[in-house]
């Protein structure tokens, strides 16, 4: 059988997407963008002019309830639009519903990113997408669009590790050179340092992520999910006056959050009903306890590595109280803290574009046959060939 051209393969992917033949990793159909929005991709198809020497990478991120498309060129973020799937107070977000949200807006975000960057498909050198880790259905829906766009535009494709996207974005924005990284988000909690072409995990959660702990606590108190439960907990914590003693669980270099969540779920309503504390007190106490745990293991990793830089990445990383506690620890060690705001801490397309940019320049490519998703994609599985 003769080899198929990228356009033929793109047609097959397009046909499959239009028929809804993509699944959430468990065989359940999750659908795809409509014919109308996908047709707009065909209009933008083209080949980049020869002779240009400034690589531009377009990145798709959609591993959880944020969907973003970013464009990065030679260390400059040209565009980074994002949408968030927000659910009612007291509820979380389900994979299928989240995937449907992403499919509804991803092509509009793509057009918005290109317009904001002032580029067309001809100016893009590579398409990067989040391969994992993350929720199956959202990852699949975004991967289908990334594969389709790469084939329609005849561009190379790169599957990016979500965690490394956060790290590379943090390094780009802050200028940190070789930091110990505290990576804290809804799905991940890790302390990481680079060594010998790998991002090594020195410590991590042994159960749920710190962001998941905060999100689930917000459901107990029916705290709004708009713009995010973590942000609203942070604002309420500023008004807290009483520190409620909660389980503090650090095991060597690892942490555990399931016990503290179970405890606070058990006692919250009783303590609130009897007037022992206020919702603001509970938010304050939870933040102080879990952040102290994170600062402890980060400091221990810095001591082990002899590091004088700490970098906070991930959605929880834009919490100002966490940054304040980390800053105090760093000052006592004579070290520097690097952190960013919600534009770059929270999941976004530019972070995937930036990691893809580094990978692209180092010669990485993802063949179509390997362009699926990996829900459990460890940070230390990736060979980091773009760093010395």
N, C-alpha and C positions, 0 to 999 in steps of 0.2 A: 504494500500500500504506500503511495507516495506521501512524503512529509506534508503536513498541513501548514499553511502560512499563518502568521499571527492573526491576520484578518479572519481566516476561516475558523480558527480556534476562538477568536473573539465572538464570532457569530454564534458558535455553539454555546459559549458561556452566556451570551445575551439571550439566546433562545431559552436556555435552562432557567435563567433568572426570571424572564418574563412568565414562564410557566410555574414559577414558585418552586423549582426543584433544588432547593437548598434546605439543609436541616440544621438542627441545633446541636448536633453531635450525638443525639440519641435517637435519630430517625424521625423526629417530628418536624413537619414542614414549617418553615418560618417565613416563606415568601421572599419577595425582592422588590426593587423599585419598579414603578409603573413604566409602561412603554413610552409614555410621553416624556418623562424625565430622562430616561435612558437614551432616547433619540437625541436629546441635546448634546450628549457625549459625542455622538457621531459627527455632529456639526463642528465640534472643536478638534476633531482628529487631524493630526498632521505630524510632520517630522521636523525636529529642531534644525535650524540652519547650521551648516558646517562652519567651523572656525571659532565658535564661542568657547571660552576657556573657564567660565564661571559656573560650576555645577549648581543646578537648582533642583531641589527634591520636594515633592509633594507628599505629605503624610496624612494617613487616615487613622484616627483613634476612635475606638468604640467598644472598649472592653467591659464597661459597666454602664452607668446611667448617663455618662457624658458622651457626646458624639462631637468630634472636632475634625477639621481639615486645616492643615497648616502648610505653609510654604517657607522654606529656608534656602538661602543662597549664600554660600561662603561666610557663614557665621552671622548672617543678618536674618532676623525673622521678618519676612515680608507680609505675612498674613497669618491669622490664627483664630478664625471664627469658631464658635462652639455653641452647642445647645445642651440643655439638661432636661432629662425626663424626671419630672417632679410628681410625686404621688401624694395622696391626702395624709394628714397627720395620723400617726399610729400605724402606718403601713410601710412596707418596704417596696422594692421594685422587682417584679418577676421577670425571668429571662425572656419569655415570649413577648410580653408587653413592651419591654425595653427594646427588643429587636424591631418591633413594629414602629416604635417611635423613631428609631435611627433610620429605618428605611424611608420614613415619610419626609425626613429633612436632609438626608445626606447629599442629594444632588443639588439642592439649593445652597448648601454649605460649600460644595465644590465650586459652584459658580461664584459665590460670594468671595471665596478665597482667591480665585484667579483674578477677579475684578479688583479686590483690595491690593493684591500684589502687582497689578498692572501687567500681568503675563497672560499668554495663551498656552495651549498645550504644546505648541512648537518650542516654547522656552523651557519646558520641563524636561529634565534629564532622566529622572527616575521616579517611580511610584513606590512609596513605602507604606506598610500597613502593620497594625498590631497583630502579631501572630499569637500572642498569649503573654502571660496568663490572664485569665478573666472568665467572664460568663460565656457559656457556649453559644447561645443563640445570638447575642449582640456581636460577638466576634465573627461568627459565620456570615452574618448579614453584611458586615463591613468588608470582610475579606472577599466576598463575591463581587462587590462593587469595585474594589481595588484591582482585582484580577481583570475584570471587564475593561476598566479604564486603561490599564497597562497594555492590554491587547489591542484595543481600539486605537490607542495612540501610538502603538508600536514602541513602548518604552520598557526598560528593564524593571523587574519587580523585586522588592526586598521585604521579607518578613522580619519584623523587629520585635525584640523582647520588650514588653511594656516597662519593666523595671529599669532596664538599661536606658530606655527613652527618658525616663525621669532623671536618671543620673547625668546623662549627656546634656540634657537641657539645663540642669542645675549648674554644671560646669561651664556651659556657654554663657549663661546669664550673669553668674556671679564672678567668673574668672578664677574660681578655685582650681588649683593645679593637681594636687594629689590628696584629697580630703578623706577622712573617715566619714562615711555617709550614713545618716539615719533616714531610712526610707519608711515612711508611715502613711498608710492610706486605708481605704475601706476594705481592701482585700489582701494587703501585705504589710508586714512589719518586720524589718530586717536592719541589722547593722552590718555595713559592707565596707570593704577596703580593697583597692586594686593591688594585685600582685601577680607578676609573671603571666600576663595576657588573660587574666580572669578577674572578674569582680567576685572576691571571696566573701562568703557570708560568715561573719564572726558570731552572730547571735540573731535569734529571730523568735517570733511567737511560736509556742508549741500547740496552740489551739486556734483561736480566732484573732483577726487583726485588730489593732487598736481602733481603727475607723469603724469597723463592724461593731465593736463594743459600744462606741459612742452612739452609733446609729440605732442600735437595739435599745439602748437606754432611753433615747429620745422617744421611741415608740411607747415605752412604759409611761412616760409623762405626757404623751400626746403632743410633743413639741413639733412645730411645723417643719416640713421638709423643704420649705422655700426660704432662701435659696439652697440651704442644705441643713440637715440636722446638726452637724458639727458646728457650723457657724452660729446657729441659734443657741446651742449649749454654751459656746464661748461667750456670747453676749449676756446670757443669764448668769454665768459664773462670776462675772464682774460685780454682780450685786449680792453674791453670797457672803455671809458673815460667819458662818459656823463650819468648822472642819469636822465632818463625820468620819469616824475611823472606819476604813475599808480594808479588805485583804490586800496585802502587798506581796506579790509573788514574783520574785526573781530567782531563777534557778541557774546559777553559773552565769553564762552569757545569754541565756534565754529568758523569756518572759511568758506569763500566762495571764490571759484576761477573762477566761470563761468563769473562773471562780468569783472574781469581783463583780462580774455582770450578774451571776446567779444570786449573789448576796444582796446586791442593791435592788434587783427585781423583787426579792423576797421581802425586804424590809421597807421599801420606798413608800408604799401606800399606808402601811401602819404608822410609820414615823410622820408622814404628812398628816394623817388623820388625827393623831394625838398632839400635833403641834410641836413635836420635837425638833423639826427642821422645816425649811421651806424648799420648794423646787430649786430655787437659786442656790441654796446651801448644798443640795445634792449634786448639782452641776459643778459647783466649785470644788467639792470634795473629790468627785470622780476625776476631774481634770488634774488636780494636784497630785493625786495618787498615781494615775497611769503615766503621767508625764515624768514624775520622779523616777519611776521604773525605767523609762526610756533613757533618761539622762544618765542613770547609773551604768547601764550596759554600754552606752556610747562612750562614756569616759573610760571604762575599762578597756574597750577596744582601742581607743586612742593611746592609752598607756602601753598597750601591747605592741602597737605599731610605731610608737614614737612619733605620732602624728601631731602636727601643730595647726591642722585645719579640720573643721567639722562642717559638713554640708547637710542641710535638711531638705529632703525632697518628698513628694507625694502630697495628696490632698490635705492631710492633717497638718502638713508642714507649714501651712500659712497661718496656723493658730498663733497669735501673738504671745500668748502666755507660754506656750512651748518654746518659742523663740527666745523669750526672756529668760526662762530657766536654763536653756542651753547656753545662752550668752554668759550667764553668771558662772556656769561651770567652765566655759572656755577661758574667761578672764582669770579665774583662779589658777588655770593651768598655763597661762601665758599664750594661749592659742587664739585663733580667729574663727568666728562663726560666719558662715555664709548661708543665706536663706533668700527666698524670693516671695513674691506676693501671689495672690490667687490666679493671676493671669498665667503663671507658669508652673505653680505647684499643683493645681488641680489638673486632672487629665486633659490633654489638649493635643491637637494635631501637629503643632510645631515640634513638640518633643519627639514624636515619631519621625518627623521629617529630619530633625537634627541628627538623631541616631542613624537614620538611613543615609544621611549625607556623609557621616563618618565611615559607614560601612561601604558605601558606593565608591568613595575615594580609595578605600583599601582593597577594592576588587571583589567585594561580595556581590553575589546575585542569587536570587531564589528561583530555581526552575519551576515551571508551572506545576509539575507533578508533585512538588514539595510545598506548594503554596496553600496548604490547609491551615488549620489552627491547632494550637496545643494549649488546652486549658490550664495545665499545670506545667508551666515552662519556667524552670528555675533560673534565677539570675546567674548562677555560677555554671550553667550549661554552655554559655556563649563564649566562644573564643574571641577575645578582644584584640584583634590584630591591628587596630588603628592607633594603639597606644604603645609607647616604648616599654 
